[in-house]
Amino acid sequence: MTRLLAPSATDRDYWAIVDNLTRRGFFGIGAGVAATAFLAACSSSESATPENAETFEFTRGDEKLIIPTDPQNVVALDPRDGLELSILAGYPVTAYPSGAAEHLRREVPNATGVEIFAEGASDPNFEYISTLGADLLVLSAGWWDTGSYGNDRMQQIAPVLPVGKDFTPEWRKVMVDFLTGIGRSDRAEEVLADYDAHVAQVRPTVEQLMTGKKVAFVAAAEDQIAWFQNDFRTAVAEDLGFEVLREGPDLRVMLGPEQFNRLEEADVIFALDRSATGSVYTSPTWLRLPAAQAGRVIPFDYYKAAGYALTAKVLVDDLAAGVKR
């Protein structure tokens, strides 16, 4: 496999924020503002007016990008926003990163000519990108907006379509706005109807189990816990009828061990461990939490922490299975 691109800049920089705040000891609600501000900077309003033409003008803030109306060779350059929104748009994806989640891989036809390339940890390999014959490159808007990945050079290879807003609880709006902007609003209606039908099927199986109970979403970050209060996961959980434990509007807050008691009201905790130095989930203050003592701390799949209708649908199943344990 050929090295192409680093993992999603939004993912990488988000966790850099978490790690930085951890080291600096910013435990309070204000810590969530920094991550939220970063994510807001990684997105912008999008509008376009495709017509019966080979190309159309796709507008993002001050940017005006010329995009093919009906691309035939689409390369998703990141395994999250770029790949999922390409699939949802009905684009013929001919190459995507090996780091893509399994539930997204299943949506790409395993036909001859579809290339799965290795992700690297450095700058884009423009020479390799140019061999793919793409007529459209799709990647995370958060990645594009950093401006550090050679946007001009990339546009010399093929038109580039920046998409998405990672971790957003407003994933429905972001997805619908994008699909409407490229003239595919019918796709938005179709995938949302499918998602809502799935929620309607699963929700009755968990309502009685979760009546009067609260869920929380956390991740280990060195010797702290990142408590996610308003993101993609919490939005999907609320679609299922779960009551999400939160203290305010921030995307997340950081908790030191002496503050873990703020999670005492959670009956079920979905926990992600991305710590490189060991888990805080074995600390005495964590183990005293009612959810921990009751065995109601459920491992969470990182690749379902953000996304759109396809990821939301499989997340519904994971959340339901978790509370049924």
Number of C-alpha atoms within 10 A of each C-alpha: 9 12 17 22 22 20 19 23 21 24 16 12 16 19 15 13 16 25 18 13 20 21 13 8 14 17 18 13 16 13 22 26 15 18 22 19 11 15 20 14 14 21 22 19 11 19 19 21 12 19 12 8 9 11 15 19 19 21 17 18 11 7 10 13 18 15 22 21 16 16 16 14 18 23 29 27 27 26 22 29 29 25 30 27 24 23 19 19 21 12 19 17 24 22 22 24 26 16 17 17 18 10 15 16 19 9 14 19 11 11 8 7 8 16 17 16 18 15 23 15 10 12 13 20 16 15 10 12 21 13 9 15 13 22 17 23 26 25 25 27 24 26 27 21 17 14 10 11 18 13 14 10 11 17 14 11 19 20 17 24 22 24 27 27 25 28 23 24 21 15 22 18 13 21 26 19 20 23 23 21 18 22 18 17 16 12 16 21 13 11 19 18 13 15 19 15 12 15 19 13 11 15 17 12 14 17 14 10 13 19 11 10 15 16 24 26 29 23 24 23 27 20 18 26 30 25 24 22 24 24 22 25 26 24 20 22 20 12 16 24 16 24 18 21 24 23 12 12 13 20 26 28 27 26 26 20 15 11 15 20 15 14 22 15 16 23 22 25 25 20 21 20 19 14 16 9 10 13 17 21 19 10 12 12 15 21 16 14 21 19 21 19 11 12 13 19 25 20 15 20 14 13 17 21 19 21 26 31 22 20 21 24 22 14 23 21 15 17 19 20 13 17 18 11 8
